[in-house]
C-alpha cells in the first residue's frame, strides 16, 4: 500500500463527497432502469405514477413480488462483495485478492449445495453460518498454499486450484443428487432472482455490521499499509488486525453467497474501479472512505451487470442467465488488465520438479517405461471389464473376433471408444503441457490454466449450439481455431515488455475464467434446463464417445508426437534460457510459435473429444520429469503414457464406483490434481524461502 504514502495528508472532503454523490447518482439511475426490466411490462411512467400515488395495483404487485427483491438482492450482494474485496486486498497488499481468488465463494457454495444434497433444511441465518464456515476453511487453505497471499501469482494459482477442486465436488453432488439440487447449477453462477424479501432482509444487517466493522478498523488498515514493521512500531496489532479483517470479509462473502450464490469477481472489480479514480481523489485511499466506496462500486457493478443481461437478452433471458456470468466476464477483463502491470516475481518458476536437472540412467528410463506401459495396459484392460456391467477377458476376445453376444457387443461398442478417448486425450494433454512448460519455462503453465483449453471449449460449444449436427472434423477444427485464438490472445497480452512467466500465467488464468463464463452463458441461455450438458463440457466426460470422435485426436497426436521427437533437442535448449538457443542458431521466436501452435492444436482435439480436463497437462509432465529426468526424448513418451493412464483411471473410477450413476473423468482429475498442485506450490515456497 505504498499508495497510502503518496496520498496527500489533507483529505479533500469536498472532492470525496462529490465523487460519492456521483456514485450514488449512478446507482440510483441503474436502480431505476433495473426496476423497469423484467418479464412483466412496467415502464418508467408506471413507476413515476406509482410514486405520485396514481399507479396501478398491478404495478405495485409486480414491484413487491419480484422487482424490489431482485434489486435489493443486488444491493446487498454488491455492497458485501465490494467491501470484502477491499478488505482482503488491504490485509494481503495484493490487488488480486478477492473472495473469488481466495476461493471463499467456492467454499461457501460447496457447503450450501451439500446441505441441499443431503436434505438438510436450515433457516437462512444457519445457512449463512455454514457458508461462513466453508468460506473460512477455503480461505485458510488458499492462504496456506500461497504463503499468506502476498504473492499475486501464488494467490491466484492457489485460489484457482482450490476453486477447481471445490467446483468438482459441487459437480459430484449435483450429479449424484439431481432432484435435491435442482436449479443449483445456475444459482452457482450467481443468480439475483429472489422469492420475496426473506433472505435479503435477514442478511442485510449482517452486511451492514460487516462493513461497519471494516470501517471501524480503517485507521489500523491505513497504518498496516505502511508495512508490518511500521505498524508494530505505531502500536497496531498486525496479526490480530489481519485475522479480524479476514473474518469480517469472509462473513460478508458468505452473506452474499447465501442471498444469490457466488456472484463472480465483484470483489475484484469494485475496489479496482475505486483505485482507478483514487489518484484523482487522494482521500479515497483512506480505508474509512475506501471501504464504503468499494461497497458502493460493488452495488454499481452488480446492478450494471444485471441491467446489461436483461438489456441484451430480454426479461426472460434475465431469468435464465445468471448475473454472475456477466460479472465474471467483467472480472476476467480486470484480472487481465491488472496482471499486465505485474513484473515477474519469479518464485513459481522454481518448482523443484521442473528445475530438476537430474539425469537418469538409461536403465531407469527403460524400467520406468516398462512399468508405465504395464500399468497403462492394465488400466485400459480394467476399463474394458469394469463398469455398470462386469465382463471377462474372454468376452473382449469374442468381441474382437466378432463372436460376442448382443449384450456384450452393446457394452463394448460403447466402452471401447470411451477407453480410447481417455487414453488419447490424456496423452495429448500431457504432451501439450510438457511442451508449453518447456517453451514458457514455467512449470505451472499448463493448457487449462493458460486458457487454451477454455478457448477450444468456447469454440466447440458455440459450434454445437449453432449447428448441433456438425461433423466431428468440423468440430475439431473449430476447437483448434478457438485454442489458437486463445493462445494468441494470452501470449499477445502477456508479451508486453517481454514474456514474463508470472504475467503469462495470470493473463492465462483471466482468459480461462472468461472462457468458462462464456461457455456457461452459451449453455444456460440456449439450453437452460440441461445442467448435465454444461457439466459434461466443464468437467470433461467420455460418456457417449464414438470411434469417429477419437480419430482426430489419434491423428494429431501421431503427427505432433513425430514432430516433437524431431525437435526434442531444441526443446531441451528452449527450456534452459533465452541466450543458449540463440547462440546455437535457433530462431527463437519462430520455434516458440510453431511449438505452441502445435500444442494448442493437440489441446483442442483433446477438448473436442472429451471436454475440459484440468491438471492433466500439469501433473503428467511433472511426474515424468521426476521419474526420468528433464530430457524431452524421455519426458514426452513417459508423460504421454502417464497422461493417458491418469485420465483412463479417472474414467473407470467415475463410472464404476457409483455405478449405474457416473462421474465425469475431469471431476476426478481435478480432485487428484489439486493436491499435487498444492504440493508444487508448497515446495516452490520452501525453495524460495
Secondary structure as UniProt FT lines:
FT   HELIX           2..6
FT   HELIX           13..35
FT   HELIX           44..51
FT   TURN            52..53
FT   HELIX           57..62
FT   HELIX           63..67
FT   HELIX           68..92
FT   TURN            95..96
FT   TURN            99..103
FT   HELIX           104..117
FT   TURN            118..119
FT   HELIX           124..146
FT   TURN            147..150
FT   HELIX           152..176
FT   TURN            178..183
FT   HELIX           184..187
FT   TURN            188..190
FT   HELIX           198..216
FT   HELIX           218..224
FT   TURN            225..226
FT   HELIX           228..233
FT   TURN            234..235
FT   HELIX           238..260
FT   TURN            264..265
FT   HELIX           266..278
FT   TURN            279..280
FT   HELIX           282..285
FT   HELIX           287..320
FT   HELIX           323..339
FT   TURN            340..341
FT   HELIX           347..350
FT   HELIX           352..355
FT   HELIX           362..385
FT   HELIX           393..401
FT   HELIX           406..440
FT   TURN            443..444
FT   TURN            447..451
FT   HELIX           452..466
FT   TURN            468..469
FT   HELIX           472..494
FT   TURN            495..497
FT   HELIX           501..526
FT   TURN            528..529
FT   HELIX           531..539
FT   TURN            543..544
FT   HELIX           547..566
FT   HELIX           568..574
FT   TURN            575..576
FT   HELIX           578..583
FT   TURN            584..585
FT   HELIX           588..610
FT   HELIX           616..628
FT   HELIX           632..654
FT   TURN            655..660
FT   HELIX           665..687
//
